[in-house]
Amino acid sequence: MRRWLVNAAELALVWLFVRGVPLSPPIRLVEEGLIGLAVGLPVAFGLRRFYRGTVTERTLRIAPYVVLYVANFLKELLVANVTVARIVLTPSLPIDPAVVEVPLRVQSDAAITTIANSITLTPGTLTMDYDTETNTLYVHSIVVPDRESVIAPIRQWEDYALAIFDEELKPGDPVPRRPREEEGGGNSGDDGGETDG
């Protein structure tokens, strides 16, 4: 299948979301979908030289992981927005900020950047720094009841990113030992330590 046809279908889907088309009546959805295709086909055809000619097996294989990553990110985004709004509206301002070390399994720049940006785009958290030597992100969170509450959603994004970016490790694999741990100078826990901030 030609890549530009897939791009046209993706643009039609984006059209439906941008237009905010309701699911009922179904005829309305079909009409807007056809309009989206009418807009998407010429745009995708005009830009076809910017993409590979065909949809590869890898593209089809990673598509479910991309959908899962985006869906999980949107869920975390919604939860974080509600949590931060509740904190801001509470007179006592119940915050317990900290900086948490998050050792990564992903190695590629694209995967690390995707995860770091996802963290920063989620209200209440911010990627402060990245240590190339230990492959560790330093994440500031305004509420840290425990380290695992900060690390858990990042690990889930990372599982999807391992598949999407065709990394050496696979989802579910443990975090590799960091160089400082092997020298005996670091924390022996797989998920790094926490520093009050």
QUIWOSUL-V222069 format. One line per field, one symbol per residue. ss: DSSP state (H for helix, E for strand, - for the rest). A space follows every 10 residues. Layout:
ss->???
This chain:
ss->-EHHHHHHHH HHHHHHHHH- -----HHHHH HHHHHHHHHH HHHHHH-HHH ---E--HHHH HHHHHHHHHH HHHHHHHHHH HHHHHHHHH- -----E-EEE EEE-----HH HHHHHHHHHH H---EEEEEE E----EEEEE E-E---HHHH HHHHHHHHHH HHHH------ --------HH HH-------- ---EEE-
